[in-house]
């Protein structure tokens, strides 16, 4: 099965998804996901393999729940062959703790929706002292 080339609209869809995700906008994330989207994510200590828009949105909401709004340090989206690469780094705050999380993902966009996310994530780590 031939893989479609990345188009400007694919990058625009991925950018809107990445911005909604970074903003904690669950409705905006859901709007850009295919109903049967598949997410595979490698995080230290676990592998997430889930399918469905609701599962991806629920994971975002559960992840953000213990923190205040994230401080977005990087949120880059660019074409990568037939895929779209998304790289993001956030500073998180929980009480007096300053934490970091970073991930790199390859998104498949078809028919204006994200149909697949393949993610490698650092997990939440303490920010090194200056």
N, C-alpha and C positions, 0 to 999 in steps of 0.2 A: 504494500500500500504506500503510495508516494506521500511524503510529508510536505505540506504546503510551506512555501517560503514565508519568512517573517515579513509582514507588511507594516506600513506606518500605522494602520489602524490597530494591528496587534500590539504594537508598542504603546499606543494610546490607551488601549484597554488595560494593559498591564500597569501602566502609570496610574490610571484611575484606581485600579485595585490596590496597588502599593500605597497610594496616598490615603485611601479609605482605611486600609489596615493600620497604617501608622497613626492615623487619627482616632483609632478605636471605634470607627463608624461601622458597626455590625451590619446595618441595612445597606450601606454603600458597598461593603464587601460582598454580601449576599447577591446584590444586584449584578455583580460582575462575574459570578461563578455559575458554571453549568450545574443543573440540578444533580447530575451524577459525577461531579468533579472528583478526581482521585488525588489524594495527598499522600506522599511518602516523605517522611522526615527522619533524619538521623540526628539524634540529640544524645549527648553523653549519657550512657546508661540505659537507653531505650531506643526503639524504633517505632515510629508512628506510621501506621498504614491504614488509612481510612477513606471512605468514599461517601460523598454526599455533601451538598451545600450546608445543610444543618450541622453536620459534624465539624466542618471547618470553622463555621461561625461560632459554634459552642466552644471550640478549642481557643479561639481568640478571646472570647469573653472570660473564660476560666483563667487564661494566662494573665490578663490585665487586672483581674479582680484584686489581688493583694497589693497592687501598686497604684500610685497616683498616675496622672497622665505621663506618658513617656516623653523624654527629651530626645528628639530625633537628631542624631549626629550625622547620619548618612542615610540616604534613601535613593539609590541609583537604579535606573531601569534603562536597558539598552538591548538592541537586537543581538542575537547570538545564533547564527545560522537560522534554522527554522523555528527556534525558540526565542524566548525573551529572558534575559538574565536580570534578576532582581537581587541587589545587595543592600543590606540595611544594617545599621548599628544604632542601638538605643541605649540611653542612660535611664535607669529606672530608680525610683526612690521608694523606700519602705522605711518609715520612721526616719532614723538618722542614717540608715544605710544608703550608700550609693553603689548601684550595681550596673553591670553592663550585660548586654546580650547582642549577639550578631548572628546573622544568617545570610546564606547565599542560596538562591533558588533559581531553578529553571522552570519557566511557565510555558505551557502549551496553550495557545489561544486559537480557538476555532469558532467561526460564526459569531464573533463579537463577545465571546465568553471564555473565561479561563476554564480549561477542561482538565488540566493536570498541573500539580505542583510537586517538584522534586527538590527537597530542601536539606541542607546541612546546617545545623545550628550549634552554636557554641554552648548553649545552655546559659543560665543566669550565673554570672560570676561576680565576685566583689571587685569593685574598681580599685586598681592599685593606688596607694597613697602617693601624693606628689613628692 
